[in-house]
């Protein structure tokens, strides 16, 4: 067996092992029975009808989606600003900006969650979707920062110099030349931030209340009460949306790399 065939075989086996749990969960969500079994008994969409018809699941979906959108937008703004500071700024050392932007990846989620809880519990932000969105935005900042910083590094300085020579001010150059060039990377980072918020559990658990629950939190509470096919259906919905967004983010990143080359 040659090296190429061997590496492809290993890659396929690893991919199947990683995908197997998701495939099993997705399959059990279409069972016609009332308990989770694999292979599933019969075929039915009743469990999807149940989660979309249940108010608790709908409220959790709206909370997760709204939180994810807000977190993505905030992360895009903060991450892009930090990337500009690192790539174009002169007042603050690039290493310091990069360390600040990457801190959410370094600090353990439990520690970050406790910090967010202590910061919010005595303020009007507690038990409000804004508090959860801000916390999740901080977790998504590194993705936006890295994507935009890579795009800024790849931007040809002569393009900005040409705009300056034509009489455009520094802010005008940034707004009309640089930002459009790095926008796909910022959006890709925002999608990663959305995905991070979409399935985040630790911080959401610490900030959750009876009236503020995301899909993963409701999912876990359902698991404690008993494993039903409806939980498989909810898990499948979460996974599908995550995959779609990651594919879009990958396409945007590829498009940005194509522009750079």
C-alpha positions as CSV (number, residue, x, y, z in Angstrom):
1,X,0.0,0.0,0.0
2,X,1.5,3.3,-1.0
3,X,1.7,6.3,1.3
4,X,-1.0,8.3,-0.4
5,X,-3.6,5.5,-0.3
6,X,-2.7,4.8,3.4
7,X,-3.1,8.4,4.4
8,X,-6.5,8.6,2.6
9,X,-7.7,5.5,4.3
10,X,-6.7,6.8,7.7
11,X,-8.5,10.1,6.9
12,X,-11.7,8.3,5.9
13,X,-11.7,6.1,9.0
14,X,-11.1,9.1,11.3
15,X,-13.9,11.1,9.5
16,X,-16.3,8.2,9.9
17,X,-15.5,7.8,13.6
18,X,-16.0,11.6,14.1
19,X,-19.2,11.6,12.1
20,X,-20.7,8.4,13.6
21,X,-22.3,9.9,16.7
22,X,-23.9,12.7,14.7
23,X,-25.3,10.2,12.1
24,X,-26.7,8.0,14.9
25,X,-28.4,11.0,16.6
26,X,-29.8,12.3,13.3
27,X,-31.2,8.8,12.5
28,X,-32.9,8.4,15.9
29,X,-34.6,11.7,15.4
30,X,-36.8,10.2,12.6
31,X,-38.0,7.2,14.6
32,X,-41.7,6.6,14.9
33,X,-41.3,5.1,18.4
34,X,-41.4,7.0,21.7
35,X,-37.9,6.0,22.9
36,X,-34.5,6.4,21.2
37,X,-33.4,3.2,19.4
38,X,-30.9,2.5,16.7
39,X,-31.7,1.5,14.1
40,X,-34.8,3.6,14.4
41,X,-38.2,2.0,14.3
42,X,-40.1,3.3,11.3
43,X,-39.9,6.8,9.9
44,X,-41.7,9.8,11.3
45,X,-41.3,13.6,11.4
46,X,-43.4,13.8,14.6
47,X,-40.4,14.8,16.8
48,X,-39.5,17.7,14.6
49,X,-43.2,18.8,14.7
50,X,-43.0,18.5,18.5
51,X,-40.0,20.7,19.0
52,X,-41.2,23.4,16.6
53,X,-44.7,23.2,18.1
54,X,-43.5,23.4,21.7
55,X,-43.3,26.9,23.1
56,X,-40.3,26.2,25.3
57,X,-38.3,25.0,22.2
58,X,-39.4,27.9,20.1
59,X,-38.4,30.4,22.8
60,X,-35.1,28.7,23.3
61,X,-34.5,28.9,19.5
62,X,-35.3,32.6,19.4
63,X,-33.1,33.2,22.4
64,X,-30.2,31.3,20.8
65,X,-30.6,32.9,17.4
66,X,-30.9,36.4,18.7
67,X,-28.0,36.0,21.1
68,X,-25.9,34.6,18.3
69,X,-26.6,37.4,15.9
70,X,-25.9,40.1,18.6
71,X,-22.7,38.3,19.6
72,X,-21.6,38.0,16.0
73,X,-22.1,41.7,15.3
74,X,-20.4,42.8,18.5
75,X,-17.5,40.4,18.0
76,X,-17.1,41.6,14.4
77,X,-16.8,45.2,15.5
78,X,-14.4,44.6,18.4
79,X,-12.3,42.0,16.5
80,X,-12.0,44.2,13.5
81,X,-11.0,47.3,15.5
82,X,-8.4,45.2,17.4
83,X,-7.1,43.8,14.1
84,X,-6.7,47.3,12.7
85,X,-4.9,48.4,15.9
86,X,-2.5,45.4,15.6
87,X,-1.9,45.8,11.8
88,X,-2.0,49.6,11.4
89,X,-1.7,51.1,14.9
90,X,1.5,52.6,16.3
91,X,0.6,53.6,19.8
92,X,0.1,50.1,21.3
93,X,2.5,47.2,20.6
94,X,1.1,44.6,18.3
95,X,1.9,41.8,20.7
96,X,-0.1,43.5,23.4
97,X,-3.1,43.9,21.2
98,X,-2.9,40.3,20.0
99,X,-2.6,39.1,23.6
100,X,-5.7,41.1,24.6
101,X,-7.7,39.8,21.6
102,X,-6.7,36.2,22.2
103,X,-7.4,36.2,26.0
104,X,-10.9,34.7,25.6
105,X,-9.3,31.6,24.2
106,X,-6.8,31.4,27.1
107,X,-9.1,31.9,30.1
108,X,-11.0,28.8,31.1
109,X,-14.7,29.0,30.2
110,X,-15.7,28.3,33.8
111,X,-13.6,31.2,35.1
112,X,-14.9,33.5,32.4
113,X,-18.5,32.5,33.1
114,X,-18.1,33.2,36.8
115,X,-16.6,36.6,36.0
116,X,-19.5,37.4,33.7
117,X,-22.0,36.3,36.3
118,X,-20.4,38.4,39.1
119,X,-20.3,41.4,36.7
120,X,-24.0,41.1,35.7
121,X,-25.8,39.8,38.8
122,X,-26.0,43.2,40.5
123,X,-26.8,45.1,37.4
124,X,-29.8,45.6,35.2
125,X,-28.2,43.5,32.5
126,X,-28.7,40.3,34.5
127,X,-31.5,38.1,33.1
128,X,-31.4,40.0,29.9
129,X,-30.4,38.7,26.5
130,X,-27.9,41.5,26.1
131,X,-25.8,40.1,28.9
132,X,-25.5,36.7,27.3
133,X,-24.8,38.3,23.9
134,X,-22.0,40.4,25.3
135,X,-20.5,37.4,27.1
136,X,-20.6,35.3,23.9
137,X,-19.3,38.2,21.8
138,X,-16.1,38.2,23.9
139,X,-15.7,34.5,23.2
140,X,-16.1,35.2,19.5
141,X,-13.6,38.1,19.3
142,X,-10.5,35.9,18.6
143,X,-12.1,34.4,15.5
144,X,-12.9,37.8,14.0
145,X,-9.5,39.2,15.1
146,X,-7.5,36.4,13.5
147,X,-9.5,36.5,10.2
148,X,-9.3,40.3,9.8
149,X,-5.7,40.5,10.8
150,X,-4.8,37.8,8.2
151,X,-6.7,39.8,5.6
152,X,-5.1,43.1,6.5
153,X,-1.6,41.5,6.3
154,X,-2.5,40.3,2.8
155,X,-3.7,43.7,1.6
156,X,-1.3,45.2,-0.9
157,X,-0.1,48.5,0.7
158,X,0.1,50.1,-2.7
159,X,-3.7,50.0,-3.0
160,X,-4.0,52.2,0.1
161,X,-1.1,54.4,-1.0
162,X,-2.8,54.9,-4.4
163,X,-6.0,56.1,-2.7
164,X,-4.0,58.5,-0.5
165,X,-2.1,59.9,-3.5
166,X,-5.5,60.6,-5.2
167,X,-6.4,62.8,-2.3
168,X,-8.3,60.6,0.1
169,X,-7.8,61.1,3.8
170,X,-6.8,58.3,6.1
171,X,-10.3,57.6,7.4
172,X,-11.6,57.7,3.8
173,X,-9.0,55.2,2.7
174,X,-9.9,52.8,5.5
175,X,-13.7,53.2,4.9
176,X,-13.7,53.0,1.1
177,X,-10.7,50.8,0.4
178,X,-9.5,48.7,3.3
179,X,-12.8,47.8,5.0
180,X,-14.4,46.4,1.7
181,X,-11.2,44.3,1.1
182,X,-11.3,42.7,4.6
183,X,-15.1,42.5,4.9
184,X,-15.5,38.9,3.8
185,X,-12.9,37.9,6.5
186,X,-14.8,39.9,9.1
187,X,-18.1,38.2,8.1
188,X,-16.4,34.8,8.2
189,X,-15.2,35.6,11.7
190,X,-18.7,36.7,12.6
191,X,-20.1,33.4,11.5
192,X,-17.6,31.5,13.6
193,X,-18.6,33.8,16.5
194,X,-22.3,32.9,15.9
195,X,-21.5,29.2,15.9
196,X,-19.5,29.6,19.2
197,X,-22.6,31.3,20.7
198,X,-25.0,28.9,19.1
199,X,-23.7,25.8,21.0
200,X,-21.9,27.3,24.0
201,X,-23.0,25.7,27.3
202,X,-20.7,26.7,30.2
203,X,-21.2,30.5,30.2
204,X,-24.9,30.1,29.1
205,X,-25.5,27.8,32.1
206,X,-24.1,30.3,34.6
207,X,-26.1,33.1,33.1
208,X,-29.3,31.2,32.5
209,X,-32.5,31.9,34.3
210,X,-36.0,30.4,34.0
211,X,-36.9,33.0,31.4
212,X,-33.5,33.1,29.6
213,X,-32.5,29.7,28.2
214,X,-30.7,28.9,25.0
215,X,-31.1,25.7,23.0
216,X,-28.2,23.8,24.6
217,X,-29.4,24.6,28.1
218,X,-33.0,23.4,27.3
219,X,-31.4,20.4,25.6
220,X,-29.5,19.5,28.8
221,X,-32.5,20.0,31.0
222,X,-34.5,17.6,28.7
223,X,-31.7,15.0,29.0
224,X,-32.0,15.1,32.8
225,X,-35.7,14.3,32.6
226,X,-35.2,11.5,30.2
227,X,-33.8,10.8,26.7
228,X,-36.5,11.2,24.1
229,X,-36.4,11.4,20.3
230,X,-37.3,15.1,20.6
231,X,-33.8,15.7,22.0
232,X,-32.3,14.0,19.0
233,X,-34.4,16.2,16.7
234,X,-33.2,19.3,18.6
235,X,-29.6,18.1,18.4
236,X,-29.9,17.5,14.7
237,X,-31.2,21.0,14.1
238,X,-28.4,22.6,16.1
239,X,-25.8,20.5,14.2
240,X,-27.3,21.3,10.7
241,X,-27.3,25.0,11.3
242,X,-23.7,24.8,12.6
243,X,-22.5,22.9,9.5
244,X,-24.2,25.3,7.1
245,X,-22.7,28.3,8.8
246,X,-19.2,26.7,8.9
247,X,-19.4,25.9,5.2
248,X,-20.4,29.5,4.4
249,X,-17.5,30.8,6.6
250,X,-15.1,28.5,4.8
251,X,-16.3,29.7,1.4
252,X,-15.9,33.3,2.5
253,X,-12.3,32.6,3.7
254,X,-11.5,30.9,0.4
255,X,-12.9,33.8,-1.5
256,X,-10.7,36.2,0.6
257,X,-7.6,34.1,-0.1
258,X,-8.4,34.1,-3.8
259,X,-8.6,37.9,-3.7
260,X,-5.2,38.1,-1.9
261,X,-3.5,35.9,-4.5
